[in-house]
Amino acid sequence: MASLKAGNLLAAREKFTRCLKAPVDRNQLNLGPLLLQEIVQHLESSVRPTLSTSFGEDILASLRELEDALCEASPVERPEGQSPSSILHQECLYYLNTYGTHLALISFYMRHDCMMEALTYLLNKDCPEEVFLEGVLQPSLERGRVGTLEGILEKLDPGLEACSRYLIASCQLLQRRGYFHTLYQLQQFMMDHVRAAMTCIRFFTHGASSYLQLGEQQRWLVRAKEHLRTYLQEQQGRGVGRRRSQVNSFRKAMSSSDVSRHMNTIELQLEVTRFLHRCETAASSKSPQTSTPSSKSGSSSPPTLFGGSPMKVEVACKVMLGGKNIEEGFGIAYRVIQDFQLEAQAVYMRAGQRLVRQRQYGAVRQLLKCVGESGTATKNDCDALILSCVSTADKSPADVSDRHFNDSRTGK
């Protein structure tokens, strides 16, 4: 270190060969031995280089360093075009290439804003994904340079095939950490439209506790549908995006029929959202104290069509009961039942039971009327609905419930 601190770079190189060795595995996720890190840190920070090749003067190295600090030394001759910083930069590269790991060298490039060199080296050496994540992605996230990273990757690898495994690993890391906006940015860059659509759907549902809030976030559903439409066009050969000379296996694939089915789900969810947002807005304007409809249920999310069958049944019930009357929402609810092949009778019975508990007996009659006119319900279905409502009404005052259900039964 004395030779290095004195600026005798060649002498320092020769001496360090005796105490440093190249790593057996350059893919290790560390920055190399502490001595190497100390050398690089010193070169990066404070060395004033000389081109002395005299090894016999090393004993006086510390003295020379002190003299240099006390008086202004005369300029040292150096090769034309090389500044002190470029000489030190090359010296760091010598030590890192000779004794360092891939991560150590890539981290050095990234510290000095040499992202192009870092990525070129990483691709040429076919480094593991972990080296990319720790050496390139992490500092890019910390410095807000993900956009720069994307631009350089596209320049080095226009088809993104060579770097696809790094991009996939990056998406997985971002998802685990919950960095969904950066994940979405990366998915758009990768033109991974199916996964981007999934992320948009997550943005739509995340953090919402009512359809008042979902209504404010419905733009994400529109974006999701656009991503799927673009994917469908590309699959059919009409895409105008990045060249697709090879099979882009790193992008999520989906059949045309599945894409169309998901687009229909999104479109129906948009219709549900607009309807329930309008209903909840009207209700909150009439009763300002209930402007946060989900306050009783804590942070529970409202049901959407992106859940399983039980949640879809809940959506159908919510739509059926959400309007000014049953007829207003029955059409949309009926479409939900038909599109997802839900058990219609189970939906009607659940809706009827809720109306009975709320003592909305007039609405029960409307429900029976709509079910009967739907064209798919039989007389037995209507009877089963009435019996279900009567069973629920047993817990209500008998004089009220019996009179209303007898009226419903006789059609009065």
Summary of the structure (lengths in Angstrom):
residues: 412
radius of gyration: 34.6
end to end distance: 102.5
largest distance: 116.6
contacts: 1202
relative contact order: 0.05
helix: 68%
strand: 0%
